[in-house]
Amino acid sequence: AYLGRRYGRVESAVALGTVLSVELAVAAGEAAGYTNTAGTERLIRSLARKGVYCRPLGNVLYFMCSPFTPKEECDGLLEKLHEVMNLT
């Protein structure tokens, strides 16, 4: 939920095991779900330029690491996510 408090357009952020889901807030009157991309395209392109790939499903972005991914690499992924959230 730290992402949600820091970035107003993040509705929620949940980590479970090696998966992180970030749900982006939708504009008033818009429905959340698979058909609402809520600006995910720009975030996805910005993250890809930094070597971070995620799976979008509507207004939710999913990130996954292997259980064997070093902690430093996971921390780097989160740093890049924070950088992109600050820029877009």
N, C-alpha and C positions, 0 to 999 in steps of 0.2 A: 504494500500500500504506500510505501515511500514514494514511488513514482507518481502515484495519484495525488499526493499532497504537494509534491514539487512541481508537477506539470498539470495544469488545469484541464488539459484535454485528455488525460488518462483517467478513465472511469475506475479501473481496477487493475492490479497486477498481482498474479498468484504464481508462486513457485511450488512445484510438487516434484520431488526427486530431481531429475535432470531436465525438467521442462519448465519453462517460464512462459506464461501467457500474459499479454498486455492488451487490455480492452480499451480502445479509444472511445472517448465520449462522442456522442452524436448530437447534432444540432437539434434544438427544440422542434418538435413536430415530426422529426424523422424517426423511422423505425430502425432499431438495431438488428443485426442479423447478417446472414450470408450475402444479402444483396446490397448492403450499405458498406461502402469501403472507407468512409469517413477520413479520407486523405491518406490512406495507407500506401498508395502508390508512391508518393513522394518520399515517405519514410523508407520504404523498401529499396528504392533506388539509391537513396543516400547511404543506407546501411551496406548495400552491395558494393558501393564504391570503396567502402572501408573493409571489405572482405567478410562482412557478416551477412549471413543468409537466414531468412526466417520464412515461415509458412503463414500466409494470410488466409483467414477465413472470415470474410466480411470485415467487420471493424475490430477483429481480434488478431493479433500477431502472436505466433508461437515460435519460441526459440528452444533448441534442444542441444544438449551436450552429451557426450558419452560418459558413462560412469567412470571412465578412465582418463577423462580430460583433466589436465592439471588445473588446480585452483587458480593459478595465475592467468591461464588462458580464459577461464570463465570470468574472472574479474575484468580482463581486457574487453571481453564481449560487452559486459555491462557498462564499462567506461565509454565504449563506442556508442552504445545506445543512448547514454546520457548526452554525449556530444551532439548526436543527431537531433535529439529532442530539444536541445538548446538552440539549434540552428533552424529548425523547420517550424 
